[in-house]
Amino acid sequence: MERLNTNELNAEFQFSAINEDYSFFRIEISEKYISGGAAFLDVEELPYLRSIVFEQGKSFYMMCSSKGITQTALIKALRAYEGGEAFSLVQLFAEDLKPYLLVQLFFNALSNPLYNPEEGLYSYNNLSGKLLCYKPAWLKKDAEGMLWGLDCMEVRIDRDLRLHLLAHRMNSLKLKGKMKFEKRKLSAYPQYEFSYHHHTLRRVPKDRLNNPSNLIQKPVEGERGSISFFDFSNYEAFSCTKIGLLYELFRLLKAEFSKYLQLSLRNYPIEEKLHTKRKELEGYKGILTEKVRLSGINLFG
């Protein structure tokens, strides 16, 4: 192997094709923060909305299908939303967006595949402006088969076009007594409900808040989300790892959006190889891992 892949992305956009099929809007609010966050994704009056991504607490971007959408209709739908009178809206072209925001919007817009328990497909949810993915193998159930938690993977693109796969743990409110709420109160956490029929998550409506079965993105004390980085002992094991997810994401993105953008991992030539015994390497493993992490780069191999 003469070159090494990293999590830095090369992105090529076909702006004319994007602008023909999609419309983009930047929404800001005059208040301190946007109440309800990305609950817009569940608003029935916005069927053309494909994805949302937040740049900061007071503003976010929307990617919509161009067919059937008008700025007037969008403003009307936003005004009907709680606190919508404080919104201001600006329409943008794809090239007006920062590259990392545009890539994140396309990731967040991935269609959720039909759930097939035999194939164990991933489920994709654009929740709170983030793309969260999970597999059946990551669900946590009790002896009666009731869901009490799940591990999920957030797919995040940072400002330098670096891709991050972050493991999170969601737990049901049944376990809230085992959680510590120091920086944020329980009421500040968005609550989600799980559909066993489609194996998808959605934000809980107000009339079902605080049900014990509702999920929040928070681990119990002493635990955290954990998903293996790589395992190639067999295909199923591989598909349940971060690298397996990365492979699937690139496959789906190419199948659905190759007309609009092309993504690849940036790679670099290997300038020097160091040969050492495993026992000697273990002593430097922690130091090396920390230095690589602080650089913002993950080496994929």
C-alpha positions as CSV (number, residue, x, y, z in Angstrom):
1,M,0.0,0.0,0.0
2,E,1.7,3.2,-1.2
3,R,-1.0,5.7,-0.3
4,L,-3.2,6.2,2.8
5,N,-6.8,7.4,2.9
6,T,-7.9,10.0,5.4
7,N,-11.3,11.4,6.4
8,E,-10.6,14.6,4.4
9,L,-13.1,14.8,1.5
10,N,-12.7,15.8,-2.1
11,A,-16.0,17.3,-3.3
12,E,-17.0,18.1,-6.8
13,F,-20.4,19.8,-7.3
14,Q,-22.6,20.0,-10.5
15,F,-24.2,23.3,-9.6
16,S,-26.4,23.7,-12.6
17,A,-28.0,20.2,-12.0
18,I,-28.4,20.9,-8.3
19,N,-30.1,24.3,-8.8
20,E,-32.4,22.8,-11.4
21,D,-33.8,20.1,-9.0
22,Y,-33.3,21.7,-5.5
23,S,-33.9,25.0,-3.8
24,F,-32.0,26.2,-0.8
25,F,-33.0,28.6,2.0
26,R,-31.3,30.2,5.0
27,I,-33.6,30.8,7.9
28,E,-32.7,33.0,10.8
29,I,-34.6,33.9,13.9
30,S,-34.5,37.1,15.9
31,E,-34.9,35.2,19.2
32,K,-32.0,33.6,21.2
33,Y,-32.6,30.1,19.7
34,I,-35.0,28.2,17.4
35,S,-37.7,26.5,19.4
36,G,-38.2,22.8,18.4
37,G,-35.1,22.7,16.3
38,A,-35.5,20.4,13.2
39,A,-39.0,19.5,14.0
40,F,-39.8,21.2,10.7
41,L,-39.0,17.9,9.1
42,D,-42.2,16.5,10.5
43,V,-44.4,19.4,9.4
44,E,-47.0,18.1,6.9
45,E,-47.1,21.5,5.1
46,L,-43.5,21.0,4.0
47,P,-43.6,17.8,1.9
48,Y,-40.9,19.1,-0.4
49,L,-38.4,19.5,2.4
50,R,-35.5,17.1,2.0
51,S,-33.0,18.0,4.8
52,I,-32.0,20.6,7.3
53,V,-28.6,21.5,8.8
54,F,-27.9,24.0,11.5
55,E,-24.9,26.4,11.2
56,Q,-25.6,27.9,14.6
57,G,-28.4,28.1,17.2
58,K,-30.1,31.0,15.5
59,S,-30.0,29.9,11.9
60,F,-30.3,26.9,9.7
61,Y,-30.3,25.8,6.0
62,M,-33.1,24.0,4.2
63,M,-32.7,21.8,1.1
64,C,-36.1,21.4,-0.8
65,S,-37.2,19.7,-3.9
66,S,-37.7,22.5,-6.5
67,K,-41.0,21.0,-7.9
68,G,-44.0,22.6,-6.3
69,I,-42.2,24.9,-3.9
70,T,-42.5,28.7,-3.9
71,Q,-40.9,31.1,-1.4
72,T,-44.4,32.4,-0.6
73,A,-45.7,28.9,0.3
74,L,-42.6,28.3,2.4
75,I,-42.9,31.5,4.3
76,K,-46.6,30.7,5.0
77,A,-45.7,27.3,6.4
78,L,-43.0,28.7,8.6
79,R,-45.2,31.5,9.9
80,A,-47.7,28.8,11.0
81,Y,-45.0,27.0,13.0
82,E,-44.6,27.9,16.7
83,G,-42.5,31.0,16.9
84,G,-42.5,31.3,13.1
85,E,-43.3,35.0,13.2
86,A,-39.7,35.7,14.3
87,F,-38.2,33.9,11.2
88,S,-36.6,35.6,8.2
89,L,-35.9,33.7,5.0
90,V,-33.3,34.1,2.2
91,Q,-33.3,31.9,-0.9
92,L,-29.8,30.8,-2.1
93,F,-28.2,29.0,-5.0
94,A,-26.2,25.9,-4.3
95,E,-22.9,27.7,-5.0
96,D,-23.8,30.3,-2.3
97,L,-23.5,27.7,0.4
98,K,-20.2,26.7,2.1
99,P,-19.0,23.4,0.7
100,Y,-19.3,21.5,4.0
101,L,-22.9,22.7,4.5
102,L,-23.9,21.5,1.0
103,V,-22.2,18.1,1.5
104,Q,-24.0,17.7,4.9
105,L,-27.4,18.6,3.3
106,F,-27.0,15.9,0.7
107,F,-25.9,13.3,3.4
108,N,-28.9,14.3,5.5
109,A,-31.2,13.9,2.5
110,L,-30.4,10.3,1.9
111,S,-33.6,8.3,1.5
112,N,-34.4,5.9,4.3
113,P,-34.3,2.3,2.8
114,L,-37.2,0.0,3.4
115,Y,-36.4,-1.9,6.5
116,N,-35.6,-5.6,5.9
117,P,-34.7,-7.5,9.1
118,E,-33.1,-10.3,7.0
119,E,-30.7,-7.9,5.3
120,G,-30.2,-5.8,8.4
121,L,-30.2,-2.5,6.5
122,Y,-29.3,0.8,8.2
123,S,-31.9,3.3,9.0
124,Y,-31.2,7.0,8.3
125,N,-32.8,9.8,10.2
126,N,-32.2,13.5,9.8
127,L,-32.9,14.4,13.4
128,S,-32.2,17.9,14.8
129,G,-30.4,18.7,11.7
130,K,-28.0,15.8,12.0
131,L,-27.8,12.5,10.2
132,L,-28.1,9.6,12.6
133,C,-27.7,6.0,11.4
134,Y,-28.3,2.7,13.2
135,K,-28.7,-1.0,12.5
136,P,-30.9,-3.6,14.1
137,A,-27.8,-5.1,15.8
138,W,-27.4,-1.8,17.7
139,L,-30.8,-1.9,19.4
140,K,-30.9,-2.6,23.1
141,K,-34.0,-4.5,24.4
142,D,-35.1,-6.0,27.7
143,A,-36.2,-9.6,28.3
144,E,-39.7,-8.7,27.0
145,G,-38.3,-7.3,23.8
146,M,-39.0,-3.7,24.7
147,L,-36.5,-1.1,23.4
148,W,-34.7,0.7,26.2
149,G,-31.8,2.2,24.1
150,L,-29.8,2.1,20.9
151,D,-26.3,3.0,19.7
152,C,-26.3,5.3,16.7
153,M,-23.8,6.9,14.4
154,E,-23.8,10.6,13.7
155,V,-22.3,11.5,10.3
156,R,-20.8,15.0,10.6
157,I,-18.9,17.1,8.1
158,D,-16.8,19.9,9.6
159,R,-15.9,23.2,8.2
160,D,-12.6,21.8,6.7
161,L,-14.6,19.1,4.8
162,R,-13.5,16.4,7.2
163,L,-15.9,13.5,7.7
164,H,-16.5,12.3,11.3
165,L,-18.4,9.2,12.4
166,L,-19.5,9.8,16.0
167,A,-21.0,7.1,18.2
168,H,-23.9,8.2,20.4
169,R,-26.1,6.3,22.9
170,M,-29.9,6.9,23.1
171,N,-31.7,5.7,26.1
172,S,-35.4,5.7,27.1
173,L,-36.7,7.9,29.8
174,K,-37.2,4.7,31.9
175,L,-33.5,5.1,32.7
176,K,-33.5,8.8,33.5
177,G,-32.8,8.0,37.2
178,K,-29.4,6.7,36.1
179,M,-28.5,9.8,34.1
180,K,-26.8,13.0,35.3
181,F,-28.3,16.3,34.1
182,E,-25.7,18.9,35.0
183,K,-25.2,21.1,31.9
184,R,-28.7,20.7,30.5
185,K,-32.0,19.9,32.1
186,L,-34.0,16.9,31.0
187,S,-36.6,19.3,29.4
188,A,-33.9,20.7,27.1
189,Y,-33.3,17.3,25.4
190,P,-35.3,16.6,22.3
191,Q,-37.4,13.4,22.7
192,Y,-37.8,10.7,20.0
193,E,-40.1,7.7,19.5
194,F,-39.2,4.6,17.6
195,S,-41.3,3.0,14.9
196,Y,-41.0,-0.8,14.9
197,H,-42.8,-0.9,11.6
198,H,-40.3,1.2,9.6
199,H,-37.4,1.1,12.2
200,T,-37.2,4.9,12.1
201,L,-37.0,7.6,14.7
202,R,-39.1,10.8,14.8
203,R,-39.4,13.7,17.2
204,V,-42.2,13.2,19.8
205,P,-45.2,15.5,19.4
206,K,-46.2,17.6,22.5
207,D,-49.0,15.4,23.5
208,R,-46.7,12.4,23.9
209,L,-43.8,14.1,25.7
210,N,-42.2,12.4,28.7
211,N,-43.6,8.9,28.0
212,P,-41.2,6.4,29.6
213,S,-40.6,4.8,26.2
214,N,-39.4,8.0,24.7
215,L,-35.7,8.2,23.8
216,I,-33.2,11.0,24.3
217,Q,-29.6,11.2,23.1
218,K,-27.9,10.7,26.5
219,P,-26.1,7.7,28.1
220,V,-26.6,6.6,31.6
221,E,-23.8,7.4,34.0
222,G,-20.7,5.4,33.3
223,E,-21.7,4.4,29.8
224,R,-21.3,5.9,26.3
225,G,-22.1,5.0,22.7
226,S,-19.7,2.4,21.4
227,I,-19.4,1.2,17.8
228,S,-16.3,-0.7,16.5
229,F,-14.1,1.1,14.1
230,F,-13.3,-2.0,11.9
231,D,-13.9,-5.7,11.9
232,F,-13.5,-7.9,8.8
233,S,-13.9,-11.3,10.3
234,N,-17.1,-11.6,8.2
235,Y,-19.4,-9.3,6.2
236,E,-22.0,-8.9,8.9
237,A,-19.4,-7.9,11.5
238,F,-17.9,-5.5,8.9
239,S,-21.3,-3.9,8.2
240,C,-21.7,-3.1,12.0
241,T,-18.5,-1.0,12.1
242,K,-17.8,2.6,11.4
243,I,-15.9,1.7,8.2
244,G,-18.8,-0.6,7.1
245,L,-21.1,2.4,7.6
246,L,-18.8,4.6,5.6
247,Y,-18.7,2.2,2.7
248,E,-22.5,2.0,2.7
249,L,-22.9,5.8,2.9
250,F,-20.7,6.4,-0.1
251,R,-22.6,3.6,-2.0
252,L,-26.0,5.2,-1.3
253,L,-24.8,8.7,-1.9
254,K,-23.5,7.7,-5.3
255,A,-26.7,5.8,-6.2
256,E,-29.0,8.7,-5.2
257,F,-27.0,11.9,-5.9
258,S,-24.2,11.1,-8.4
259,K,-25.9,13.6,-10.8
260,Y,-25.2,16.4,-8.3
261,L,-21.9,15.7,-6.5
262,Q,-19.0,13.3,-6.4
263,L,-17.2,12.6,-3.1
264,S,-13.9,10.8,-2.5
265,L,-11.5,10.4,0.4
266,R,-8.3,12.4,0.1
267,N,-5.2,10.2,0.2
268,Y,-1.6,10.9,0.8
269,P,1.6,9.1,-0.2
270,I,3.3,7.1,2.5
271,E,6.7,8.7,2.9
272,E,8.1,6.3,5.5
273,K,7.3,3.0,7.1
274,L,8.4,2.1,10.6
275,H,8.8,-1.6,11.5
276,T,8.4,-2.5,15.2
277,K,7.3,-5.3,17.3
278,R,3.7,-5.3,18.6
279,K,4.8,-5.2,22.2
280,E,7.0,-2.1,21.6
281,L,4.2,-0.4,19.6
282,E,1.7,-0.8,22.5
283,G,3.7,1.6,24.6
284,Y,3.2,4.5,22.0
285,K,-0.3,3.6,20.9
286,G,-2.0,6.1,23.3
287,I,0.3,8.9,22.5
288,L,0.0,8.4,18.7
289,T,-3.8,8.1,18.9
290,E,-4.1,11.4,20.8
291,K,-1.8,13.3,18.5
292,V,-3.7,12.1,15.4
293,R,-7.1,12.9,17.1
294,L,-5.9,16.5,18.0
295,S,-4.9,17.0,14.3
296,G,-8.5,16.4,13.3
297,I,-7.5,13.5,11.0
298,N,-8.6,9.9,11.2
299,L,-6.5,7.4,9.2
300,F,-8.7,4.9,7.4
301,G,-6.0,2.8,5.9
